[in-house]
Amino acid sequence: MLVIKVLGPGCDNCKKLETAARQAVTHLGIEAQIEKVTDRADMMRYNILSTPGLVINEKLVSAGRIPSEAEITTFIANAEMERA
């Protein structure tokens, strides 16, 4: 199962990113655990300079912007291929 983390303090952009990630997972029909990471120290482990951030299987794939659902779908598909 993929582990997807949304990094950010809980701002509107963080919520939009979480929603887009959930929609991408639903459209792909895969199982994924989506977590919110709001603790600053935990976010710093990913060397993120601006939020929101998106981490898939401990790999930072986006930071400082809200990627489109199509981009998120690609990130997830790539992570699935790396796992296989």
C-alpha positions as CSV (number, residue, x, y, z in Angstrom):
1,M,0.0,0.0,0.0
2,L,1.2,3.5,-0.9
3,V,1.7,6.0,1.9
4,I,1.0,9.6,0.8
5,K,1.7,12.5,3.1
6,V,0.5,16.0,2.7
7,L,2.9,18.4,4.4
8,G,1.7,21.7,5.7
9,P,0.2,23.6,8.7
10,G,-3.4,22.9,7.6
11,C,-3.9,25.9,5.4
12,D,-6.4,26.1,2.5
13,N,-3.8,25.0,0.0
14,C,-2.9,22.0,2.1
15,K,-6.5,21.0,2.2
16,K,-6.9,21.4,-1.5
17,L,-3.8,19.2,-2.1
18,E,-5.2,16.5,0.3
19,T,-8.5,16.6,-1.6
20,A,-6.7,16.3,-5.0
21,A,-4.6,13.4,-3.7
22,R,-7.7,11.6,-2.4
23,Q,-9.4,12.1,-5.8
24,A,-6.4,10.7,-7.7
25,V,-6.3,7.6,-5.4
26,T,-10.0,7.1,-6.0
27,H,-9.8,7.4,-9.8
28,L,-6.8,5.0,-9.9
29,G,-8.7,2.5,-7.7
30,I,-5.7,1.8,-5.5
31,E,-5.2,1.4,-1.8
32,A,-3.3,4.3,-0.2
33,Q,-2.9,5.6,3.3
34,I,-3.1,9.4,3.2
35,E,-1.6,11.3,6.2
36,K,-1.4,14.9,7.2
37,V,1.9,16.1,8.5
38,T,1.6,19.4,10.4
39,D,4.5,19.2,12.8
40,R,7.3,21.6,11.6
41,A,10.1,19.2,12.7
42,D,8.5,16.3,10.8
43,M,8.2,18.5,7.7
44,M,11.8,19.6,7.8
45,R,12.9,15.9,7.5
46,Y,11.8,16.3,3.8
47,N,13.9,19.5,3.2
48,I,10.7,21.3,2.2
49,L,11.1,25.1,1.8
50,S,7.5,26.0,1.2
51,T,4.2,24.2,1.8
52,P,2.1,22.5,0.7
53,G,4.3,19.4,0.1
54,L,3.4,16.0,-1.2
55,V,5.4,12.9,-0.2
56,I,4.7,9.5,-1.7
57,N,6.5,6.5,-0.1
58,E,8.9,8.9,1.7
59,K,9.9,10.7,-1.6
60,L,9.1,14.4,-1.9
61,V,7.4,14.8,-5.3
62,S,6.0,18.3,-5.0
63,A,6.5,21.4,-2.8
64,G,5.2,24.9,-2.7
65,R,2.3,24.4,-5.1
66,I,-0.8,22.4,-5.7
67,P,-0.2,20.0,-8.6
68,S,-3.1,19.1,-10.8
69,E,-4.9,15.8,-10.2
70,A,-3.3,14.5,-13.4
71,E,0.2,15.3,-12.1
72,I,-0.7,13.6,-8.8
73,T,-2.0,10.6,-10.7
74,T,1.3,10.4,-12.5
75,F,3.3,10.7,-9.2
76,I,1.2,7.8,-7.8
77,A,1.6,5.7,-10.9
78,N,5.3,6.2,-10.9
79,A,5.5,5.2,-7.2
80,E,3.5,2.1,-7.9
81,M,5.9,1.1,-10.7
82,E,8.9,1.7,-8.4
83,R,7.3,-0.6,-5.8
84,A,6.7,-3.4,-8.2
